[in-house]
Amino acid sequence: MLRRFLAVGALALVTASVSEAQAYVYPALQPARIAEREYNFMLADGGDAGTALVFQWREGLGNPRLQLTFDAGFADPDNTDTRLILGGGLAYQLTRSSSEMPFDIVLAGGLGFTTGDDVTTMRLPFGAVVGHRFDLEGGYAIAPFVHPRLSYNRVDADNFDDSDTELELDIGANFELKSNMALRLAAVLGDADAIGVSFAWTPKGLRK
């Protein structure tokens, strides 16, 4: 009985805080330009969904327009045990800013899931990232972006399952400190809100 009560409580928490950012309640932190290779280390806070530590690996596919993304990490929700986060996705550079087109646009979709307390949540998001990069003095640059997306979400627990489709929106910016280092900040808005900050590193010798 206690086990079922805990499972239902965890299910209610997860269902109430479903806000896709690949796999859990954190921003996707996908800029409007894809990377040939990038390692992104994120700390996020999602209210009742707790604090999440997430590592993101973005890898080009040999085509300058295509990129794979992998997420892995842990979350510590309120009133329930630690949850494992895993996710993956594909991004496609639809446009790059030019004199005719002022915006960078990336199409992005993926599959992610979290598990813990006998509750598993799966997400299938798809959306677009729109932004623009502005050069600043001293070799710095800033690239604001927005990332609207639809996400099909499914929750499975003992003797219970549920699914729905939700709309979420990331609003954020990428601050380039050097050609291969950046700070990233974004908030995700939806049925649940979250904020995330990260440090992104591109190994030298690889272009962004």
DRENVOTOR-532839 format. One record per residue: residue number from 1; x, y, z of N, C-alpha, C in turn; residue in three letters. Coordinates in Angstrom, 2 decimals, padded with zeros to 5 digits, always signed. Atoms other than C-alpha are relative to their C-alpha. Layout:
N
{rec NUM; {X; Y; Z}; {X; Y; Z}; {X; Y; Z}; "ALA"},
...
END
This chain:
208
{rec 1; {+000.83; -001.20; +000.00}; {+000.00; +000.00; +000.00}; {+000.87; +001.26; +000.00}; "MET"},
{rec 2; {-000.89; -001.15; -000.05}; {+002.77; +002.41; +000.92}; {+000.73; +000.18; -001.32}; "LEU"},
{rec 3; {-000.71; -000.05; +001.28}; {+004.64; +001.52; -002.27}; {-000.88; +000.64; -001.08}; "ARG"},
{rec 4; {+000.91; -000.57; +001.00}; {+001.58; +002.32; -004.38}; {-000.25; +001.47; +000.27}; "ARG"},
{rec 5; {+000.20; -001.41; -000.35}; {+000.99; +005.57; -002.50}; {+001.17; +000.86; -000.47}; "PHE"},
{rec 6; {-001.18; -000.74; +000.45}; {+004.56; +006.68; -003.19}; {+000.05; +000.11; -001.51}; "LEU"},
{rec 7; {-000.02; -000.01; +001.47}; {+004.27; +005.72; -006.85}; {-001.01; +001.00; -000.55}; "ALA"},
{rec 8; {+001.02; -000.94; +000.45}; {+001.03; +007.68; -007.26}; {+000.44; +001.43; +000.29}; "VAL"},
{rec 9; {-000.49; -001.34; -000.32}; {+002.59; +010.67; -005.48}; {+001.06; +000.46; -000.98}; "GLY"},
{rec 10; {-001.04; -000.34; +000.97}; {+005.60; +010.58; -007.75}; {-000.60; +000.25; -001.37}; "ALA"},
{rec 11; {+000.68; -000.18; +001.28}; {+003.32; +010.22; -010.76}; {-000.66; +001.37; -000.07}; "LEU"},
{rec 12; {+000.65; -001.32; -000.02}; {+001.35; +013.30; -009.74}; {+001.02; +001.11; -000.15}; "ALA"},
{rec 13; {-001.05; -001.01; +000.10}; {+004.56; +015.26; -009.33}; {+000.52; +000.11; -001.42}; "LEU"},
{rec 14; {-000.56; -000.01; +001.35}; {+005.93; +014.23; -012.69}; {-001.01; +000.54; -000.99}; "VAL"},
{rec 15; {+001.02; -000.45; +000.93}; {+002.65; +014.78; -014.50}; {-000.21; +001.51; +000.11}; "THR"},
{rec 16; {+000.22; -001.44; -000.20}; {+002.23; +018.24; -012.97}; {+001.17; +000.82; -000.48}; "ALA"},
{rec 17; {-001.18; -000.78; +000.34}; {+005.77; +019.24; -013.85}; {+000.58; -000.38; -001.34}; "SER"},
{rec 18; {-000.50; +000.36; +001.32}; {+006.06; +017.90; -017.39}; {+000.28; +001.28; -000.78}; "VAL"},
{rec 19; {-000.42; -001.13; +000.82}; {+007.99; +020.53; -019.33}; {+001.24; -000.41; -000.73}; "SER"},
{rec 20; {-001.07; +000.67; +000.72}; {+010.19; +019.14; -022.05}; {+001.19; +000.89; -000.22}; "GLU"},
{rec 21; {-001.24; -000.57; +000.45}; {+013.78; +020.05; -022.50}; {+000.86; -001.20; -000.28}; "ALA"},
{rec 22; {-000.51; +001.31; +000.36}; {+014.80; +016.81; -024.16}; {-000.56; -001.08; +000.90}; "GLN"},
{rec 23; {+000.42; +001.14; -000.80}; {+014.02; +014.65; -021.13}; {-000.66; +000.36; +001.33}; "ALA"},
{rec 24; {+000.52; -000.30; -001.33}; {+012.97; +016.55; -017.99}; {-000.32; +001.48; +000.07}; "TYR"},
{rec 25; {+000.38; -001.40; -000.17}; {+012.09; +019.95; -016.54}; {+001.26; +000.85; +000.05}; "VAL"},
{rec 26; {-001.13; -000.92; +000.16}; {+015.01; +022.02; -017.82}; {+000.00; +000.51; -001.43}; "TYR"},
{rec 27; {-000.04; -000.50; +001.37}; {+015.64; +024.20; -020.88}; {+000.85; -000.91; -000.89}; "PRO"},
{rec 28; {-000.78; +000.81; +000.94}; {+016.91; +022.44; -023.99}; {+001.39; +000.61; -000.23}; "ALA"},
{rec 29; {-001.27; -000.71; +000.18}; {+019.68; +025.09; -024.25}; {+000.64; -000.31; -001.36}; "LEU"},
{rec 30; {-000.46; +000.17; +001.37}; {+019.94; +024.52; -028.00}; {+000.04; +001.37; -000.68}; "GLN"},
{rec 31; {-000.05; -001.29; +000.70}; {+021.23; +027.70; -029.73}; {-000.55; -000.13; -001.42}; "PRO"},
{rec 32; {+000.53; -000.02; +001.36}; {+020.07; +028.72; -033.19}; {+001.06; -000.33; -001.05}; "ALA"},
{rec 33; {-001.03; +000.49; +000.90}; {+023.33; +027.46; -034.69}; {+000.50; -001.34; +000.53}; "ARG"},
{rec 34; {-000.46; +001.31; -000.44}; {+024.40; +023.83; -034.60}; {+001.52; +000.02; +000.17}; "ILE"},
{rec 35; {-001.43; +000.10; -000.28}; {+027.86; +022.78; -033.41}; {+000.56; -001.26; -000.65}; "ALA"},
{rec 36; {-000.66; +001.20; +000.50}; {+030.34; +020.40; -034.98}; {+000.30; -000.95; +001.16}; "GLU"},
{rec 37; {-000.13; +000.77; -001.24}; {+031.13; +019.27; -031.45}; {-000.09; +000.97; +001.17}; "ARG"},
{rec 38; {+000.17; -000.86; -001.16}; {+030.13; +020.70; -028.08}; {-000.30; -000.85; +001.22}; "GLU"},
{rec 39; {+000.29; +000.61; -001.29}; {+030.17; +019.62; -024.44}; {-000.61; +001.09; +000.88}; "TYR"},
{rec 40; {+000.73; -001.00; -000.74}; {+027.60; +021.48; -022.35}; {-000.36; -000.55; +001.39}; "ASN"},
{rec 41; {+000.22; +000.42; -001.38}; {+027.39; +021.25; -018.54}; {-001.02; +000.93; +000.64}; "PHE"},
{rec 42; {+001.14; -000.81; -000.42}; {+024.07; +022.45; -017.12}; {-000.43; -000.26; +001.44}; "MET"},
{rec 43; {+000.68; +000.05; -001.29}; {+022.58; +023.22; -013.71}; {-001.35; +000.66; -000.18}; "LEU"},
{rec 44; {+001.35; -000.54; +000.22}; {+018.80; +023.71; -013.75}; {-000.83; -000.15; +001.26}; "ALA"},
{rec 45; {+000.94; +000.06; -001.12}; {+016.06; +024.40; -011.23}; {-001.42; +000.04; -000.56}; "ASP"},
{rec 46; {+001.36; +000.09; +000.51}; {+012.47; +023.35; -011.93}; {-001.06; +000.04; +001.09}; "GLY"},
{rec 47; {+001.00; -000.09; -001.07}; {+010.62; +024.22; -008.71}; {-000.18; -001.34; +000.69}; "GLY"},
{rec 48; {+000.27; +001.29; -000.63}; {+008.93; +021.08; -007.35}; {+000.73; -001.14; -000.69}; "ASP"},
{rec 49; {-000.75; +001.04; +000.73}; {+010.75; +019.10; -010.04}; {+001.45; -000.07; +000.46}; "ALA"},
{rec 50; {-001.32; +000.06; -000.63}; {+013.95; +019.93; -008.15}; {+001.13; +000.50; -000.87}; "GLY"},
{rec 51; {-001.23; -000.40; +000.69}; {+017.50; +020.56; -009.23}; {+000.47; -001.14; -000.90}; "THR"},
{rec 52; {-000.49; +000.99; +000.95}; {+018.91; +018.81; -012.27}; {+001.43; +000.34; -000.41}; "ALA"},
{rec 53; {-001.34; -000.12; +000.56}; {+022.53; +018.27; -013.31}; {+000.01; -000.81; -001.29}; "LEU"},
{rec 54; {+000.11; +000.65; +001.30}; {+022.74; +017.48; -017.01}; {+001.24; +000.28; -000.84}; "VAL"},
{rec 55; {-001.08; -000.13; +000.97}; {+025.57; +016.84; -019.45}; {-000.59; -000.19; -001.39}; "PHE"},
{rec 56; {+000.46; +000.08; +001.37}; {+024.81; +017.52; -023.12}; {+001.20; -000.10; -000.94}; "GLN"},
{rec 57; {-001.04; +000.19; +001.01}; {+026.98; +016.27; -025.97}; {-000.63; +000.21; -001.36}; "TRP"},
{rec 58; {+000.47; -000.28; +001.35}; {+026.36; +017.77; -029.40}; {+001.11; -000.35; -000.99}; "ARG"},
{rec 59; {-001.00; +000.52; +000.94}; {+028.10; +016.15; -032.36}; {-000.52; +000.13; -001.42}; "GLU"},
{rec 60; {+000.36; -000.10; +001.41}; {+028.04; +016.99; -036.08}; {+000.09; -001.35; -000.68}; "GLY"},
{rec 61; {+000.06; +001.26; +000.73}; {+027.37; +014.27; -038.61}; {+000.78; +000.04; -001.31}; "LEU"},
{rec 62; {-000.75; -000.13; +001.24}; {+029.87; +015.36; -041.26}; {-000.67; +000.92; -000.99}; "GLY"},
{rec 63; {+000.77; -000.96; +000.79}; {+027.17; +017.52; -042.82}; {-000.11; +001.27; +000.83}; "ASN"},
{rec 64; {+000.03; -001.22; -000.82}; {+027.42; +021.18; -041.70}; {-001.38; +000.41; +000.47}; "PRO"},
{rec 65; {+001.36; -000.35; -000.40}; {+023.63; +021.26; -041.30}; {-000.60; -000.98; +001.02}; "ARG"},
{rec 66; {+000.58; +001.03; -000.86}; {+023.12; +018.13; -039.14}; {+000.78; -000.17; +001.29}; "LEU"},
{rec 67; {-000.63; +000.16; -001.31}; {+023.83; +017.53; -035.45}; {-000.79; -000.99; +000.85}; "GLN"},
{rec 68; {+000.60; +000.87; -001.00}; {+023.15; +014.77; -032.93}; {+000.17; +000.63; +001.38}; "LEU"},
{rec 69; {-000.07; -000.48; -001.37}; {+022.44; +015.63; -029.29}; {-000.30; -001.14; +000.96}; "THR"},
{rec 70; {+000.24; +001.00; -001.04}; {+022.71; +013.37; -026.23}; {-000.03; +000.71; +001.35}; "PHE"},
{rec 71; {+000.13; -000.53; -001.35}; {+021.56; +014.27; -022.69}; {+000.13; -001.15; +001.01}; "ASP"},
{rec 72; {-000.08; +000.97; -001.09}; {+022.46; +012.41; -019.50}; {+000.16; +000.77; +001.30}; "ALA"},
{rec 73; {-000.14; -000.69; -001.26}; {+022.06; +013.44; -015.89}; {-000.92; -000.57; +001.07}; "GLY"},
{rec 74; {+000.82; +000.39; -001.14}; {+020.18; +013.26; -012.61}; {-000.81; +001.20; +000.47}; "PHE"},
{rec 75; {+000.83; -001.04; -000.60}; {+017.37; +015.23; -010.98}; {-000.38; -000.41; +001.41}; "ALA"},
{rec 76; {+000.35; +000.24; -001.40}; {+016.48; +015.57; -007.31}; {-001.32; +000.71; +000.31}; "ASP"},
{rec 77; {+001.30; -000.65; -000.23}; {+012.72; +016.32; -007.13}; {-000.34; +000.08; +001.49}; "PRO"},
{rec 78; {+000.52; -000.08; -001.36}; {+010.97; +017.41; -003.95}; {-000.89; -001.21; +000.27}; "ASP"},
{rec 79; {+000.91; +001.05; -000.48}; {+009.27; +014.59; -002.02}; {+000.07; -001.31; -000.76}; "ASN"},
{rec 80; {-000.16; +001.28; +000.67}; {+010.58; +011.74; -004.16}; {+001.48; -000.25; -000.25}; "THR"},
{rec 81; {-001.40; +000.37; +000.15}; {+013.80; +009.92; -005.01}; {+000.62; +000.61; -001.25}; "ASP"},
{rec 82; {-000.75; -000.49; +001.15}; {+016.49; +010.90; -007.47}; {-000.44; -000.71; -001.27}; "THR"},
{rec 83; {+000.42; +000.55; +001.28}; {+015.57; +010.41; -011.12}; {+001.15; +000.04; -001.01}; "ARG"},
{rec 84; {-000.97; +000.08; +001.07}; {+017.79; +009.32; -014.00}; {-000.56; +000.67; -001.25}; "LEU"},
{rec 85; {+000.40; -000.71; +001.21}; {+017.67; +011.49; -017.14}; {+000.83; -000.51; -001.18}; "ILE"},
{rec 86; {-000.68; +000.40; +001.23}; {+018.52; +010.19; -020.62}; {-000.79; +000.54; -001.19}; "LEU"},
{rec 87; {+000.70; -000.52; +001.17}; {+017.74; +011.70; -024.01}; {+000.92; +000.10; -001.20}; "GLY"},
{rec 88; {-000.75; -000.18; +001.23}; {+018.82; +012.11; -027.59}; {-000.84; +000.72; -001.02}; "GLY"},
{rec 89; {+000.77; -000.74; +000.99}; {+017.85; +014.20; -030.58}; {+000.82; +000.30; -001.24}; "GLY"},
{rec 90; {-000.60; -000.38; +001.28}; {+018.60; +015.47; -034.06}; {-000.37; +001.44; -000.28}; "LEU"},
{rec 91; {+000.22; -001.41; +000.35}; {+018.99; +019.10; -035.16}; {+000.45; +000.24; -001.43}; "ALA"},
{rec 92; {-000.29; -000.32; +001.40}; {+018.99; +020.54; -038.67}; {+000.02; +001.52; -000.16}; "TYR"},
{rec 93; {-000.13; -001.44; +000.23}; {+020.24; +024.03; -039.63}; {-000.80; +000.37; -001.25}; "GLN"},
{rec 94; {+000.86; -000.35; +001.12}; {+017.40; +025.34; -041.78}; {+000.50; +001.24; -000.73}; "LEU"},
{rec 95; {-000.53; -001.23; +000.60}; {+018.83; +028.84; -042.35}; {+001.12; +000.55; +000.87}; "THR"},
{rec 96; {-001.01; -000.80; -000.72}; {+021.85; +030.95; -041.38}; {-000.27; +001.46; -000.33}; "ARG"},
{rec 97; {+000.28; -001.42; +000.20}; {+021.51; +034.71; -040.95}; {+000.85; +000.57; -001.13}; "SER"},
{rec 98; {-000.67; -000.63; +001.13}; {+022.43; +036.80; -043.99}; {-000.65; +001.35; -000.24}; "SER"},
{rec 99; {+000.61; -001.29; +000.32}; {+021.59; +040.12; -045.61}; {-001.46; -000.17; -000.41}; "SER"},
{rec 100; {+001.38; +000.26; +000.39}; {+018.40; +038.54; -046.94}; {-000.83; -000.61; +001.14}; "GLU"},
{rec 101; {+000.69; +000.70; -001.10}; {+017.52; +036.46; -043.84}; {+000.66; +000.38; +001.32}; "MET"},
{rec 102; {-000.66; -000.48; -001.23}; {+018.17; +038.06; -040.41}; {+000.11; -001.05; +001.10}; "PRO"},
{rec 103; {+000.05; +000.96; -001.10}; {+017.62; +034.89; -038.38}; {+000.70; -001.31; -000.34}; "PHE"},
{rec 104; {-000.43; +001.39; +000.04}; {+019.38; +031.62; -037.72}; {-001.18; -000.85; +000.46}; "ASP"},
{rec 105; {+001.11; +000.87; -000.38}; {+016.83; +028.80; -037.59}; {+000.47; -001.45; -000.01}; "ILE"},
{rec 106; {-000.32; +001.42; -000.13}; {+017.36; +025.23; -036.36}; {-001.29; -000.77; +000.30}; "VAL"},
{rec 107; {+001.08; +000.93; -000.32}; {+014.76; +022.46; -036.48}; {+000.56; -001.08; +000.91}; "LEU"},
{rec 108; {-000.52; +000.95; -000.98}; {+015.14; +020.12; -033.51}; {-001.10; -000.91; +000.52}; "ALA"},
{rec 109; {+000.92; +000.97; -000.58}; {+013.42; +016.97; -032.30}; {+000.77; -001.06; +000.75}; "GLY"},
{rec 110; {-000.73; +001.00; -000.77}; {+014.23; +014.11; -029.98}; {-000.89; -000.96; +000.75}; "GLY"},
{rec 111; {+000.65; +000.97; -000.87}; {+013.33; +011.37; -027.57}; {+000.73; +000.02; +001.34}; "LEU"},
{rec 112; {-000.62; -000.01; -001.32}; {+013.93; +011.52; -023.82}; {-000.86; -000.71; +001.01}; "GLY"},
{rec 113; {+000.78; +000.59; -001.08}; {+012.93; +009.73; -020.68}; {+000.70; +000.17; +001.33}; "PHE"},
{rec 114; {-000.51; +000.01; -001.36}; {+013.33; +009.85; -016.92}; {-000.63; -001.18; +000.72}; "THR"},
{rec 115; {+000.53; +001.13; -000.74}; {+012.88; +007.02; -014.47}; {+000.43; +000.07; +001.45}; "THR"},
{rec 116; {-000.25; +000.02; -001.43}; {+012.71; +006.55; -010.72}; {-001.31; -000.21; +000.74}; "GLY"},
{rec 117; {+001.20; +000.26; -000.80}; {+010.24; +005.43; -008.01}; {-001.07; -000.75; -000.80}; "ASP"},
{rec 118; {+000.93; +000.80; +000.81}; {+008.67; +002.97; -010.49}; {-000.87; +000.86; -000.92}; "ASP"},
{rec 119; {+000.71; -000.88; +000.92}; {+007.55; +005.92; -012.63}; {+000.95; +000.36; -001.14}; "VAL"},
{rec 120; {-000.81; -000.33; +001.17}; {+008.87; +006.40; -016.18}; {-000.76; +001.02; -000.85}; "THR"},
{rec 121; {+000.58; -001.03; +000.85}; {+008.22; +009.51; -018.25}; {+000.76; +000.04; -001.32}; "THR"},
{rec 122; {-000.61; -000.09; +001.33}; {+008.85; +009.59; -022.01}; {-000.49; +001.25; -000.70}; "MET"},
{rec 123; {+000.37; -001.20; +000.73}; {+008.90; +012.70; -024.21}; {+000.47; -000.12; -001.45}; "ARG"},
{rec 124; {-000.35; -000.10; +001.42}; {+008.88; +013.19; -027.99}; {-000.24; +001.45; -000.42}; "LEU"},
{rec 125; {+000.17; -001.41; +000.34}; {+009.50; +016.92; -028.67}; {+000.40; +000.29; -001.45}; "PRO"},
{rec 126; {-000.43; -000.52; +001.31}; {+009.72; +018.77; -031.99}; {-000.30; +001.48; -000.05}; "PHE"},
{rec 127; {+000.20; -001.44; +000.10}; {+010.19; +022.48; -032.62}; {+001.10; +000.66; -000.79}; "GLY"},
{rec 128; {-001.00; -000.79; +000.72}; {+012.36; +025.24; -034.01}; {+000.67; +000.98; +000.95}; "ALA"},
{rec 129; {-000.76; -000.99; -000.75}; {+015.06; +027.46; -032.53}; {+000.28; +001.17; -000.94}; "VAL"},
{rec 130; {-000.18; -001.20; +000.82}; {+015.16; +031.04; -033.87}; {+000.84; +000.99; +000.79}; "VAL"},
{rec 131; {-000.86; -000.94; -000.70}; {+017.91; +033.51; -033.01}; {+000.88; +000.78; -000.96}; "GLY"},
{rec 132; {-000.94; -000.80; +000.79}; {+020.60; +035.90; -034.17}; {+001.24; +000.27; +000.84}; "HIS"},
{rec 133; {-001.28; -000.23; -000.69}; {+024.27; +036.33; -033.26}; {+000.46; +001.42; -000.23}; "ARG"},
{rec 134; {-000.48; -001.37; +000.05}; {+025.56; +039.81; -032.42}; {+001.45; +000.04; +000.52}; "PHE"},
{rec 135; {-001.38; -000.18; -000.43}; {+029.30; +040.56; -032.29}; {+000.10; +001.18; +000.96}; "ASP"},
{rec 136; {-000.24; -001.05; -000.97}; {+030.45; +042.62; -029.30}; {+001.48; +000.37; +000.01}; "LEU"},
{rec 137; {-001.40; -000.42; -000.10}; {+033.66; +044.47; -028.51}; {+000.79; -001.00; +000.83}; "GLU"},
{rec 138; {-000.87; +000.87; -000.77}; {+036.61; +042.52; -027.17}; {-000.06; -001.45; -000.41}; "GLY"},
{rec 139; {+000.07; +001.38; +000.46}; {+035.90; +039.39; -029.19}; {-001.16; -000.79; +000.58}; "GLY"},
{rec 140; {+001.16; +000.67; -000.55}; {+032.70; +038.60; -027.30}; {-001.15; +000.02; -001.01}; "TYR"},
{rec 141; {+001.20; +000.00; +000.83}; {+029.34; +037.80; -028.87}; {-001.17; -000.49; +000.83}; "ALA"},
{rec 142; {+001.21; +000.46; -000.67}; {+025.76; +037.26; -027.75}; {-001.01; -000.43; -001.05}; "ILE"},
{rec 143; {+000.97; +000.53; +000.95}; {+023.09; +035.21; -029.48}; {-001.31; -000.33; +000.74}; "ALA"},
{rec 144; {+001.31; +000.31; -000.60}; {+019.53; +035.51; -028.08}; {-000.74; -001.02; -000.87}; "PRO"},
{rec 145; {+000.77; +000.97; +000.77}; {+017.16; +032.71; -029.08}; {-001.31; -000.32; +000.71}; "PHE"},
{rec 146; {+001.25; +000.54; -000.52}; {+013.64; +031.39; -028.64}; {-000.17; -001.39; -000.59}; "VAL"},
{rec 147; {+000.13; +001.40; +000.44}; {+012.72; +027.71; -028.90}; {-001.39; -000.52; +000.34}; "HIS"},
{rec 148; {+001.32; +000.58; -000.21}; {+009.00; +026.90; -029.19}; {-000.04; -001.44; -000.50}; "PRO"},
{rec 149; {+000.08; +001.39; +000.42}; {+008.10; +023.20; -029.44}; {-001.25; -000.65; +000.56}; "ARG"},
{rec 150; {+001.05; +000.89; -000.47}; {+005.35; +020.63; -029.11}; {+000.65; -001.27; +000.52}; "LEU"},
{rec 151; {-000.56; +001.23; -000.57}; {+006.02; +017.60; -026.94}; {-001.12; -000.97; +000.34}; "SER"},
{rec 152; {+000.89; +001.08; -000.41}; {+004.13; +014.34; -026.73}; {+000.62; -000.67; +001.21}; "TYR"},
{rec 153; {-000.52; +000.50; -001.26}; {+004.54; +013.11; -023.16}; {-000.83; -001.19; +000.48}; "ASN"},
{rec 154; {+000.69; +001.18; -000.52}; {+003.70; +009.71; -021.68}; {+000.61; -000.39; +001.34}; "ARG"},
{rec 155; {-000.42; +000.40; -001.33}; {+003.87; +008.66; -018.02}; {-000.52; -001.40; +000.28}; "VAL"},
{rec 156; {+000.37; +001.37; -000.35}; {+003.88; +005.00; -016.95}; {+000.39; -000.28; +001.44}; "ASP"},
{rec 157; {-000.26; +000.40; -001.39}; {+003.59; +003.75; -013.37}; {-000.75; -001.30; +000.25}; "ALA"},
{rec 158; {+000.72; +001.22; -000.35}; {+002.21; +000.72; -011.54}; {-001.50; +000.17; -000.22}; "ASP"},
{rec 159; {+001.44; +000.01; +000.27}; {-001.28; +000.07; -012.93}; {-000.55; +001.35; -000.45}; "ASN"},
{rec 160; {+000.48; -001.31; +000.45}; {-001.45; +003.55; -014.45}; {+000.88; +000.50; -001.13}; "PHE"},
{rec 161; {-000.75; -000.68; +001.04}; {-000.45; +005.35; -017.62}; {-000.85; +001.16; -000.52}; "ASP"},
{rec 162; {+000.68; -001.20; +000.48}; {-001.30; +008.73; -019.11}; {+000.88; +000.65; -001.05}; "ASP"},
{rec 163; {-000.76; -000.69; +001.02}; {-000.27; +010.83; -022.11}; {-000.71; +001.29; -000.37}; "SER"},
{rec 164; {+000.57; -001.25; +000.49}; {-000.77; +014.34; -023.45}; {+001.02; +000.68; -000.91}; "ASP"},
{rec 165; {-000.87; -000.81; +000.86}; {+000.70; +016.92; -025.84}; {+000.01; +001.41; +000.55}; "THR"},
{rec 166; {-000.14; -001.31; -000.62}; {+002.05; +020.20; -024.53}; {+000.85; +000.93; -000.86}; "GLU"},
{rec 167; {-000.79; -001.02; +000.66}; {+003.50; +023.44; -025.84}; {+000.94; +000.63; +001.01}; "LEU"},
{rec 168; {-000.97; -000.64; -000.88}; {+006.70; +024.76; -024.27}; {+000.82; +001.02; -000.79}; "GLU"},
{rec 169; {-000.78; -001.06; +000.63}; {+008.96; +027.74; -024.98}; {+001.24; +000.28; +000.82}; "LEU"},
{rec 170; {-001.26; -000.47; -000.59}; {+012.62; +028.39; -024.20}; {+000.26; +001.43; -000.44}; "ASP"},
{rec 171; {-000.48; -001.34; +000.31}; {+013.80; +031.99; -024.02}; {+001.38; +000.12; +000.64}; "ILE"},
{rec 172; {-001.33; -000.01; -000.57}; {+017.54; +032.40; -023.62}; {+001.01; +000.72; -000.86}; "GLY"},
{rec 173; {-001.09; -000.63; +000.73}; {+020.90; +033.60; -024.83}; {+001.27; -000.79; +000.20}; "ALA"},
{rec 174; {-001.33; +000.61; -000.03}; {+024.35; +032.25; -025.61}; {+001.03; +001.13; +000.00}; "ASN"},
{rec 175; {-001.02; -001.04; -000.13}; {+027.25; +034.44; -024.43}; {+001.37; -000.61; -000.32}; "PHE"},
{rec 176; {-001.30; +000.54; +000.39}; {+030.50; +033.66; -026.28}; {+001.11; +000.76; +000.72}; "GLU"},
{rec 177; {-001.14; -000.58; -000.69}; {+033.54; +034.28; -024.06}; {+001.25; -000.08; -000.86}; "LEU"},
{rec 178; {-001.06; +000.22; +000.97}; {+035.98; +032.85; -026.61}; {-000.63; -000.78; -001.15}; "LYS"},
{rec 179; {+000.55; +000.73; +001.14}; {+035.58; +031.07; -029.93}; {-000.44; -001.40; +000.37}; "SER"},
{rec 180; {+000.35; +001.37; -000.39}; {+035.34; +027.76; -028.07}; {-000.60; -000.11; +001.40}; "ASN"},
{rec 181; {+000.60; +000.03; -001.33}; {+033.75; +028.75; -024.74}; {-001.19; +000.95; +000.06}; "MET"},
{rec 182; {+001.19; -000.84; -000.10}; {+030.30; +030.12; -023.90}; {-000.75; -000.31; +001.28}; "ALA"},
{rec 183; {+000.97; +000.15; -001.07}; {+027.90; +030.68; -021.05}; {-001.38; +000.08; -000.61}; "LEU"},
{rec 184; {+001.33; +000.08; +000.58}; {+024.28; +029.84; -021.76}; {-001.03; +000.09; +001.12}; "ARG"},
{rec 185; {+001.04; -000.19; -001.00}; {+021.18; +030.92; -019.85}; {-001.35; -000.04; -000.70}; "LEU"},
{rec 186; {+001.33; +000.05; +000.61}; {+017.55; +030.09; -020.60}; {-001.04; -000.38; +001.04}; "ALA"},
{rec 187; {+001.15; +000.40; -000.80}; {+014.13; +029.73; -019.02}; {-000.97; -000.74; -000.91}; "ALA"},
{rec 188; {+001.03; +000.71; +000.75}; {+011.51; +027.23; -020.17}; {-001.35; +000.33; +000.62}; "VAL"},
{rec 189; {+001.34; -000.37; -000.44}; {+007.87; +028.29; -019.96}; {-001.00; -001.00; -000.57}; "LEU"},
{rec 190; {+001.00; +000.97; +000.43}; {+004.95; +025.88; -020.11}; {-000.90; -000.33; +001.16}; "GLY"},
{rec 191; {+000.79; +000.41; -001.15}; {+002.80; +023.88; -017.72}; {+000.81; +000.09; +001.29}; "ASP"},
{rec 192; {-000.91; -000.21; -001.13}; {+005.84; +024.06; -015.44}; {+001.16; +000.84; -000.51}; "ALA"},
{rec 193; {-001.08; -000.89; +000.39}; {+008.64; +026.61; -015.47}; {+001.32; -000.50; +000.59}; "ASP"},
{rec 194; {-001.32; +000.36; -000.49}; {+012.37; +026.09; -015.07}; {+001.01; +000.97; -000.57}; "ALA"},
{rec 195; {-001.09; -000.84; +000.48}; {+015.62; +027.97; -015.49}; {+001.28; -000.81; +000.04}; "ILE"},
{rec 196; {-001.24; +000.74; +000.05}; {+019.01; +026.64; -016.49}; {+001.16; +000.88; -000.42}; "GLY"},
{rec 197; {-001.22; -000.70; +000.38}; {+022.56; +027.92; -016.78}; {+001.05; -001.06; -000.30}; "VAL"},
{rec 198; {-000.96; +001.02; +000.39}; {+025.43; +026.12; -018.45}; {+001.29; +000.62; -000.51}; "SER"},
{rec 199; {-001.28; -000.35; +000.62}; {+029.02; +026.24; -019.62}; {+000.20; -000.93; -001.17}; "PHE"},
{rec 200; {-000.17; +000.80; +001.24}; {+029.57; +025.08; -023.22}; {+001.44; +000.13; -000.49}; "ALA"},
{rec 201; {-001.39; +000.05; +000.46}; {+032.98; +024.03; -024.51}; {+000.08; -000.74; -001.33}; "TRP"},
{rec 202; {-000.28; +000.62; +001.28}; {+033.99; +023.28; -028.10}; {+001.51; -000.26; -000.07}; "THR"},
{rec 203; {-001.44; +000.27; +000.09}; {+037.39; +021.51; -028.43}; {+000.65; +000.83; -001.10}; "PRO"},
{rec 204; {-000.71; -000.80; +000.99}; {+039.95; +023.63; -030.26}; {+000.27; -000.82; -001.24}; "LYS"},
{rec 205; {-000.21; +000.66; +001.27}; {+040.38; +022.84; -033.91}; {-001.30; -000.39; -000.66}; "GLY"},
{rec 206; {+001.32; +000.27; +000.57}; {+036.65; +022.33; -034.41}; {-000.78; +001.31; -000.05}; "LEU"},
{rec 207; {+000.79; -001.21; +000.14}; {+034.40; +025.06; -035.71}; {-001.35; -000.17; +000.66}; "ARG"},
{rec 208; {+001.34; +000.05; -000.60}; {+031.07; +025.98; -034.09}; {-001.04; +000.11; -001.09}; "LYS"},
END
